[in-house]
């Protein structure tokens, strides 16, 4: 296992977070936000810097079940095509070749970074591909708000035309112990991946949380599809995770990328690594 990967066991399921090689992004904040970040001491130092800038991550999540290998949100979209090779190498170092992947789950368009090769063919030739129905429909119509930013959207529509990609519009069992559940607010039809095995559970949140600071304050929104709905979705998910001791994994979180939701002692939540 490479140093850029972290693995958790959830019953019979193995979940591995693979870091995006060379990805390094910090976002400076205004004084008011820095005060709020300082108050949530649990964020330091793993997800904020010494000057209280936000550390942002990029990752892919491998879900190995007894019957299949599922790849969730394989790195950020809208990136240089030259990053494809290093990203595939990172997956290989984590024990997954392109031919090993059975299903690719894209919680929404922003997470479909390495679905398509430069020639338009599928990166994972043995896999089926999933995207929320609302987003796939918008891609087909040509009016998805992110259409101009991602060179692979047309390729994904071709996959759908060829029967390799499908849309998911509501909750659906993907495999024994693995569910796709609509988790709306950030994007139309946004999905979350829930795992339940051997009395343990986990959730891969997609971009419901862009940073762990939004666990500390779920009302923080930034350019989301439906901000009010997003806040309600976050609160419901956090309450469930805290009640069930569910492992929460955020693809955009800095390493290690996830932990367990706990009461922060002030009526809110924190993430315990």
C-alpha positions in Angstrom: 0.0 0.0 0.0 1.4 3.4 -0.9 1.9 6.2 1.6 -0.8 8.2 -0.3 -3.5 5.7 0.7 -5.5 5.1 3.9 -7.6 2.0 4.5 -10.5 1.3 6.8 -12.4 -2.0 7.4 -16.2 -1.9 7.6 -17.2 -5.5 8.3 -16.4 -7.5 5.1 -15.8 -4.3 3.1 -12.4 -2.6 2.7 -12.4 1.1 1.9 -9.3 2.8 0.7 -8.8 6.5 0.1 -6.2 7.3 -2.6 -4.7 10.7 -2.6 -4.3 12.7 -5.8 -0.6 12.7 -6.5 1.0 16.2 -6.2 -2.3 17.9 -5.4 -1.7 20.8 -2.9 -4.3 23.5 -2.4 -4.8 25.9 0.5 -7.4 28.6 0.6 -6.8 31.7 2.7 -9.8 33.1 4.7 -11.0 36.4 6.0 -10.6 37.4 9.6 -14.1 36.4 10.7 -13.8 33.0 9.2 -10.3 32.5 10.8 -11.9 33.2 14.2 -14.5 30.6 13.5 -11.9 28.0 12.4 -9.8 28.7 15.5 -12.9 28.1 17.7 -13.2 24.6 16.2 -9.9 23.4 17.6 -10.3 19.8 16.3 -9.8 21.1 12.7 -6.1 21.8 13.5 -3.6 20.9 12.2 -4.8 18.3 9.7 -7.4 20.4 7.8 -6.2 24.0 8.5 -2.8 25.6 8.3 -1.0 27.5 11.1 -2.5 30.8 9.6 -5.9 29.2 9.5 -6.1 28.7 5.7 -8.2 25.7 4.6 -6.4 22.6 3.4 -8.2 21.1 0.4 -7.7 17.5 -0.7 -8.5 15.5 -3.9 -8.9 11.7 -3.8 -10.5 8.6 -5.2 -12.2 6.0 -3.0 -11.9 2.3 -3.6 -14.6 0.1 -2.1 -13.7 -3.6 -2.1 -16.6 -5.8 -1.4 -16.6 -9.7 -1.4 -18.1 -9.5 -4.9 -16.9 -6.3 -6.6 -14.5 -3.4 -6.7 -16.3 0.0 -6.7 -14.5 3.3 -7.4 -16.2 6.4 -6.1 -15.5 9.9 -7.4 -12.1 9.2 -9.0 -10.4 12.5 -8.3 -11.6 16.0 -9.1 -12.8 16.9 -12.5 -11.8 20.0 -14.6 -8.1 19.2 -14.4 -5.1 18.9 -16.8 -5.2 15.7 -18.9 -1.6 15.2 -18.0 -2.7 14.3 -14.5 -4.4 11.1 -15.8 -1.2 9.0 -15.8 -0.1 9.8 -12.2 -3.7 9.3 -11.0 -3.9 5.8 -12.5 -0.5 5.0 -11.1 -1.7 6.0 -7.6 -4.7 3.6 -8.0 -2.3 0.9 -9.2 0.0 1.5 -6.2 -3.1 1.1 -4.0 -3.7 -2.4 -5.6 -6.2 -1.5 -8.3 -5.6 -1.9 -12.0 -8.0 -0.3 -14.5 -9.3 -3.7 -15.5 -10.1 -4.5 -11.8 -12.9 -1.9 -11.4 -16.4 -3.2 -11.8 -18.4 -0.1 -11.0 -17.5 3.6 -11.1 -19.9 5.8 -9.0 -19.8 9.5 -9.7 -21.7 11.2 -6.9 -22.0 14.2 -9.4 -20.1 15.7 -12.3 -17.4 17.3 -10.2 -16.0 13.9 -9.1 -15.6 12.3 -12.6 -12.0 13.2 -13.0 -10.6 10.0 -14.7 -13.7 8.3 -16.2 -12.6 8.9 -19.7 -9.2 8.5 -21.5 -7.8 11.1 -23.9 -9.2 9.2 -26.9 -12.7 9.2 -25.4 -12.7 5.5 -24.4 -13.6 4.4 -20.9 -10.7 4.4 -18.5 -12.0 1.3 -16.7 -12.9 -0.9 -19.6 -14.7 -3.6 -17.5 -16.8 -1.2 -15.4 -20.3 0.2 -15.6 -20.5 3.9 -14.8 -23.1 5.8 -12.7 -24.1 9.4 -12.5 -27.2 11.1 -11.0 -30.0 11.0 -13.6 -30.6 14.8 -13.3 -27.0 15.5 -14.2 -26.9 13.0 -17.0 -30.1 14.5 -18.4 -28.6 18.0 -18.3 -25.4 16.7 -20.0 -27.5 15.2 -22.8 -29.4 18.5 -23.2 -26.2 20.5 -23.2 -27.3 22.8 -20.4 -25.4 21.4 -17.4 -23.9 24.4 -15.6 -20.5 22.8 -15.6 -20.6 21.6 -19.2 -18.0 24.0 -20.4 -15.5 23.3 -17.7 -15.0 19.5 -18.1 -13.7 18.0 -21.4 -15.0 14.6 -20.5 -18.7 15.3 -20.3 -19.3 14.5 -24.0 -17.4 11.3 -23.5 -19.6 10.3 -20.6 -22.7 10.9 -22.7 -21.2 8.5 -25.3 -20.8 5.9 -22.6 -24.4 6.3 -21.7 -25.4 6.0 -25.4 -23.4 2.8 -25.6 -25.1 1.3 -22.5 -22.0 1.6 -20.3 -23.2 4.5 -18.1 -26.6 4.9 -16.4 -28.4 7.5 -14.3 -29.6 6.9 -10.8 -32.6 9.0 -9.7 -33.4 7.7 -6.2 -32.1 5.4 -3.5 -30.9 2.1 -4.9 -29.0 -0.9 -3.6 -25.8 -1.2 -5.6 -24.4 -4.4 -4.1 -25.1 -6.3 -0.9 -24.3 -3.9 1.8 -23.7 -0.9 -0.5 -26.4 1.7 -1.2 -26.6 4.8 -3.3 -28.8 7.4 -1.6 -29.9 10.7 -3.0 -28.3 13.4 -0.9 -29.5 16.6 -2.5 -28.5 20.2 -2.2 -24.9 20.6 -3.5 -25.9 19.4 -7.0 -29.1 18.2 -8.7 -29.6 14.5 -7.7 -26.3 14.4 -5.8 -25.6 10.9 -4.4 -23.9 9.6 -1.3 -22.5 6.0 -1.0 -23.5 4.2 2.2 -21.8 0.9 3.3 -23.3 -1.4 6.0 -21.5 -4.6 6.8 -20.9 -6.7 9.9 -22.6 -4.3 12.2 -20.4 -1.3 11.0 -21.2 1.5 8.6 -19.6 4.2 6.5 -20.7 6.9 4.1 -18.8 8.6 1.3 -20.3 12.0 1.1 -19.3 13.2 -2.3 -19.2 17.0 -2.2 -21.9 17.5 0.5 -19.0 18.8 2.6 -16.2 20.7 0.7 -14.2 20.9 3.9 -14.5 19.6 7.5 -15.3 23.1 8.7 -18.8 22.5 7.2 -19.2 19.7 9.8 -18.4 22.3 12.5 -20.9 24.6 10.9 -23.2 22.9 8.4 -24.8 26.2 7.4 -21.6 27.3 5.4 -22.6 27.2 1.7 -20.7 28.2 -1.4 -22.3 28.2 -4.8 -24.5 25.2 -4.2 -27.6 24.1 -6.2 -30.0 24.5 -3.3 -28.4 25.9 -0.1 -31.3 25.4 2.2 -31.8 21.8 1.1 -28.0 21.2 1.4 -28.0 22.4 5.0 -30.9 20.1 5.9 -29.2 17.2 4.2 -26.0 17.8 6.0 -27.7 18.0 9.4 -29.6 14.8 8.8 -26.5 12.9 7.7 -24.4 14.1 10.6 -27.1 13.2 13.1 -27.3 9.7 11.6 -23.6 9.2 11.6 -23.2 10.3 15.2 -26.1 8.0 16.3 -24.8 5.0 14.4 -21.0 5.5 14.8 -20.8 5.7 11.0 -17.4 6.4 9.4 -17.7 9.6 7.3 -15.3 10.0 4.3 -15.1 13.3 2.4 -13.3 13.1 -1.0 -12.2 16.8 -0.7 -10.9 16.5 2.9 -7.1 16.6 3.6 -5.5 13.3 4.6 -6.5 11.0 6.3 -9.9 12.1 4.7 -12.4 10.8 7.2 -13.3 9.9 10.7 -16.3 9.4 13.1 -18.8 12.1 13.8 -19.0 13.1 17.5 -20.9 15.7 19.6 -18.6 18.7 19.9 -20.0 19.6 23.4 -21.6 22.8 22.1 -24.6 21.5 20.3 -22.8 20.7 17.1 -20.5 18.1 15.6 -16.9 17.4 15.1 -14.9 14.7 13.3 -12.8 12.4 15.3 -9.9 10.9 13.3 
